[in-house]
């Protein structure tokens, strides 16, 4: 997070990829989800919106498999941000509607 905060995105990406890989190998899905979400946001911050969307989608899929509704929300909420930047408004709207349904 420090590297994200100071704008050292290259190093943040390296560390988050490593953290995700270790967490996945250990099947620590809570830690994997946090690392995956931060990695997806880092792609967003460097304007790689398609990569960000794909990473948030992967977070959503994994969260659905392990039954983590918080990470499902993060995944779809993050996808909606990237989709908005790519002018894919209906897809963004649909993702946000799913989040709102889960929050109810």
Secondary structure, 3 states (H helix, E strand, C coil): CHHHHCCCHHHHHHHHHHHHHHHHHHCCHHHHHHHHHHHHHHHHHCCCHHHHHHHHHHHHHHHHHHCCHHHHHHHHHHHHHHHHHCCCHHHHHHHHHHHHHHHC
